[in-house]
Amino acid sequence: MYTYILQWIANRFLKENQLNRLGVEDPYYEEIPVNTNEKTGKTTYKRVKRQIPKGLSQNDINVLQTVRKRAYRYDMWFSVLGFKLGWSNVVGVVPVFGAIVANYWSLSIYWQARSLDDGLPLDIQLLFFFNIAIDFVLSFIPIVGQLIEIGYKANSRNFLLLEKHLERVGQKNLGLISEDEVRPGFINDKVQPFVDENLKPGAIRAGESALKAGESLKHLVQQNLHSAGSSSQASSTNTAEPTIQGSEATATATLDSFTDDDAKSVRSLRATKQKRKS
């Protein structure tokens, strides 16, 4: 049972995949679509070296390259049985002390990223700290936490956040976008490393399947609500019918009583006239 659990964790959290958002892009390489088979619909990807975004100042380029080197060293320096490991995973074997050292390295990447010409936007800083915090919490969970930490790679995620931000900074410097478009929104699709064309093959298709499943679930819920509303309306109608019938009966009885009273009044007047004549 214990072996089965470890195997499940390894398949779910350690292998390079984007279904669980734990297999992230390589700081030095990316995969771009090359060809799509029209019959099978399968896309072929090519692994190419990442290019420095155009339009950046020399200082921003130096910051990006430094962060990339450190992220790779801390997260992906070694390859063991197909898994990418870094020095953060090695020192993490030592309880408490290893976690402190690994998070000190992660914070050093954060401080390096803040030395950009225009500084690091607050929303991206929060995402940096979010990844560092998750990595820190996982480091205190024996065995399981350390295994998940291998797949999470907080430093590589933070590098990707920085790179995607600098891509837009470069576009702004080249006059392609405005200042406001550099950061169009908090945790937006231009910042997130999870939804991108250069993800591992199958990641985007999985996301589309999730969206379709969500739409189907939404449609099902709406149908149930409509059925419940119709039943409620029918019940209300059935309940209202006896009430209306009762009201009609009451109104009829009242009119009948008014008619009887009028008839009595007319007869009384006739009797009075006859008495006077006699």
C-alpha positions in Angstrom: 0.0 0.0 0.0 2.8 2.4 0.9 4.6 1.6 -2.4 1.4 2.2 -4.3 0.9 5.6 -2.7 4.5 6.7 -3.5 4.1 5.5 -7.1 0.9 7.5 -7.4 2.6 10.6 -6.0 5.5 10.2 -8.4 3.2 9.9 -11.4 1.0 12.8 -10.4 3.5 15.3 -9.1 7.0 14.5 -10.3 6.8 13.8 -14.0 6.9 16.6 -16.5 3.3 17.4 -17.1 1.0 20.4 -16.9 -2.2 18.7 -15.8 -1.3 19.3 -12.2 0.8 22.4 -12.9 3.9 20.9 -11.4 6.0 20.3 -14.4 7.2 23.8 -15.4 9.2 25.1 -18.4 13.0 24.8 -18.5 14.7 28.2 -17.8 17.0 27.6 -20.8 14.8 25.8 -23.3 11.2 26.0 -24.6 9.1 23.8 -26.8 7.5 25.3 -29.8 5.0 23.6 -32.2 6.5 22.6 -35.5 4.0 20.5 -37.3 0.4 19.2 -36.8 -0.8 16.0 -38.3 -4.1 16.7 -39.9 -5.3 13.1 -39.7 -4.4 12.4 -36.0 -4.4 16.0 -34.8 -1.1 15.3 -33.0 1.3 18.2 -32.8 5.1 17.8 -33.0 7.2 20.0 -30.8 10.8 21.1 -31.1 13.0 22.0 -28.1 14.9 25.2 -28.8 17.0 27.6 -26.7 15.2 30.5 -25.1 15.9 33.9 -26.5 16.4 37.1 -24.5 13.4 39.3 -25.0 14.1 42.2 -27.4 14.0 45.9 -26.3 15.5 45.4 -22.8 18.2 47.5 -21.3 21.6 45.9 -20.5 20.8 46.0 -16.8 17.5 44.1 -17.3 19.2 41.6 -19.5 21.9 41.0 -16.8 19.2 40.6 -14.1 17.3 38.0 -16.3 20.4 36.0 -17.0 21.4 36.0 -13.3 18.0 34.8 -12.2 18.0 32.1 -14.9 21.3 30.7 -13.8 20.3 30.6 -10.2 16.9 29.1 -10.8 18.5 26.4 -13.0 21.1 25.7 -10.4 18.7 25.5 -7.5 16.0 23.5 -9.3 17.3 21.5 -12.3 21.1 21.1 -11.9 21.0 17.3 -11.7 19.1 14.6 -13.6 18.3 11.4 -11.7 16.1 8.7 -13.3 14.5 11.3 -15.6 13.8 13.7 -12.8 15.3 17.2 -12.6 16.8 18.0 -9.2 18.6 21.1 -7.9 20.8 22.1 -5.0 17.6 23.1 -3.1 16.5 19.5 -3.2 19.9 18.3 -2.0 20.1 20.6 1.0 16.4 20.0 1.7 17.3 16.5 2.9 18.7 18.1 6.1 15.8 18.9 8.4 15.1 22.6 9.2 18.6 23.8 8.2 18.1 22.7 4.6 14.7 24.5 4.4 16.2 27.7 5.7 19.1 27.6 3.2 16.9 26.7 0.3 14.5 29.6 1.0 17.4 32.0 1.5 18.4 31.1 -2.0 14.9 31.7 -3.3 14.8 35.1 -1.5 18.1 36.0 -3.1 16.5 35.4 -6.5 13.6 37.7 -5.4 16.0 40.5 -4.4 17.9 40.1 -7.6 14.7 40.4 -9.6 13.8 43.7 -7.8 16.9 45.4 -9.3 15.2 45.9 -12.7 15.4 49.4 -14.1 11.6 50.0 -13.4 11.6 47.7 -10.4 9.4 44.6 -10.0 5.6 45.2 -10.0 3.8 44.5 -6.7 1.5 41.8 -8.2 4.5 39.8 -9.5 6.3 40.2 -6.1 3.2 38.7 -4.5 3.4 35.8 -6.9 7.1 35.4 -6.1 6.3 35.2 -2.4 3.4 32.8 -3.0 5.7 30.3 -4.8 8.4 30.7 -2.1 5.8 30.2 0.7 4.5 27.0 -0.9 8.1 25.7 -1.3 8.8 26.5 2.3 5.7 24.7 3.6 6.4 21.6 1.5 10.0 21.5 2.9 8.6 20.7 6.4 6.5 17.8 5.2 8.6 14.6 5.5 9.2 12.6 2.3 5.9 13.5 0.6 6.5 17.2 0.8 10.0 16.8 -0.5 8.8 14.7 -3.4 6.2 17.3 -4.4 8.8 20.0 -4.0 10.9 18.4 -6.7 8.1 18.9 -9.1 7.0 22.3 -8.0 10.3 24.1 -8.7 9.5 27.5 -7.1 12.6 29.2 -8.4 12.0 28.2 -12.0 8.4 29.4 -11.7 9.6 32.8 -10.5 12.1 33.0 -13.3 9.2 32.4 -15.8 7.2 35.2 -14.1 10.1 37.5 -14.5 10.7 36.6 -18.1 7.1 37.0 -19.2 7.0 40.4 -17.5 10.2 41.5 -19.2 8.8 40.4 -22.6 6.1 43.1 -22.2 8.7 45.6 -20.9 10.7 45.0 -24.0 7.5 45.5 -26.2 6.9 48.8 -24.3 10.4 50.0 -24.9 10.0 49.2 -28.6 6.8 51.2 -28.7 4.6 48.2 -29.5 2.4 48.5 -26.4 1.6 51.3 -24.0 2.7 51.7 -20.4 -0.7 50.5 -19.1 -0.5 47.3 -21.2 2.7 46.1 -19.5 0.6 45.0 -16.5 -3.0 44.6 -17.8 -4.2 42.9 -14.7 -3.4 41.0 -11.5 -2.4 37.3 -12.1 -3.3 37.6 -15.7 -2.7 35.3 -18.7 0.4 37.2 -19.7 2.0 36.6 -16.3 0.9 33.1 -15.4 3.3 30.4 -16.5 0.5 27.8 -16.5 -1.3 28.7 -19.7 1.1 29.3 -22.5 1.7 28.0 -26.0 5.2 26.8 -25.1 4.0 24.5 -22.3 4.6 20.8 -22.4 2.6 19.0 -25.2 -0.9 18.3 -24.1 -1.2 21.0 -21.5 -3.4 23.3 -23.6 -5.6 20.5 -24.7 -6.1 19.5 -21.1 -7.1 23.0 -20.3 -9.6 23.1 -23.1 -11.1 19.8 -21.9 -11.4 21.3 -18.4 -13.3 24.3 -19.8 -15.6 22.0 -21.8 -16.3 20.0 -18.7 -17.0 23.2 -16.7 -19.5 24.3 -19.4 -21.2 21.0 -19.4 -21.5 21.1 -15.6 -22.8 24.6 -15.7 -25.4 23.6 -18.3 -26.5 20.6 -16.2 -26.9 22.9 -13.1 -29.0 25.3 -15.1 -31.2 22.5 -16.4 -31.8 21.3 -12.8 -32.6 24.8 -11.6 -35.0 25.2 -14.5 -36.7 21.9 -13.7 -36.9 22.8 -10.0 -38.4 26.2 -11.0 -41.0 24.6 -13.3 -42.0 22.1 -10.6 -42.3 24.9 -8.1 -44.4 26.9 -10.5 -46.6 24.0 -11.2 -47.0 23.3 -7.5 -47.9 26.9 -6.9 -50.4 26.8 -9.7 -52.0 23.6 -8.3 -52.1 25.2 -4.9 -53.6 28.4 -6.2 -56.5 26.6 -8.1 -58.3 25.5 -4.9 -57.8 29.0 -3.5 -59.3 30.6 -6.6 -62.1 28.2 -6.6 -62.8 28.9 -2.9 -62.7 32.6 -3.5 -65.1 32.2 -6.4 -67.5 30.1 -4.2 -67.3 32.8 -1.5 -68.0 35.5 -3.9 -70.9 33.6 -5.4 -72.3 33.0 -1.9 -72.0 36.6 -1.1 -73.7 37.7 -4.3 -76.5 35.2 -3.6 -76.9 36.6 -0.1 -77.1 40.1 -1.5 -79.7 38.9 -4.0 -81.8 37.3 -1.3 -81.6 40.5 0.8 -82.8 42.6 -2.2 -85.7 40.2 -2.8 -86.7 40.4 0.8 -86.5 44.2 0.8 -88.7 44.4 -2.4 -91.3 42.0 -0.9 -91.3 44.0 2.3 -92.0 47.3 0.4 -94.8 45.7 -1.6 -96.4 44.4 1.6 -96.2 47.9 3.2 -97.8 49.5 0.1 -100.7 47.0 0.1 -101.4 47.7 3.8 -101.5 51.5 3.2 -104.0 51.0 0.3 -106.2 48.8 2.3 
